[in-house]
């Protein structure tokens, strides 16, 4: 097969499944912010409520759900992980009262 010949000749190559995985990964990263909407933001907050109920309540009191969604979308579009949502919510609580502009608030949260 071609793979065996390429390997024997010490020529690098990508298998079709690796190429597909690479392209799919690129497309998902490119459009990741489109997968975060109000419903997804609500789900993330519900997951956080079990461990950080007071933080979630305070963040929701200060920053409306629509703004939270836009902030998360902006962070993801800039390739910033939202995995540590606790830190993001704490920053929203800290800066949300002082700053109403979503773009500027995202800057502070970053």
C-alpha positions, -999 to +999 in steps of 0.1 A: +000+000+000+010+036-004+012+041+034+038+013+037+059+027+008+058+062+023+067+049+057+095+028+043+108+059+024+106+080+056+081+104+039+056+120+062+019+118+053-015+123+068-042+096+067-077+107+055-091+105+090-063+127+103-070+153+076-107+152+084-101+156+121-077+185+115-103+203+092-132+196+116-112+209+145-104+241+126-140+247+116-152+241+152-127+265+165-136+291+138-173+290+147-172+280+184-189+313+194-219+304+173-225+273+195-230+295+226-264+310+229-287+320+257-298+284+263-262+271+265-253+300+289-283+291+311-272+254+311-236+264+321-250+286+350-273+257+361-243+234+363-224+260+384-253+265+408-245+232+426-211+244+438-213+281+435-249+291+440-243+325+456-218+334+429-242+325+402-271+344+418-249+375+423-236+374+387-271+371+373-282+400+394-255+422+381-251+410+345-282+401+325-282+367+308-280+382+273-249+401+283-233+370+298-240+352+266-223+379+245-193+380+269-189+342+266-192+344+228-166+371+226-142+352+249-146+320+228-142+340+195-109+353+208-098+317+216-100+322+253-111+292+273-143+295+293-136+263+312-129+281+344-164+297+346-160+305+383-133+330+376-153+345+347-183+349+369-162+365+397-149+390+372-184+397+360-195+404+396-164+426+402-166+447+370-203+443+360-214+471+384-187+495+372-189+488+334-220+484+313-204+482+279-201+446+269-169+451+249-152+468+277-165+444+303-151+415+282-117+433+282-117+434+320-128+397+322-101+386+298 
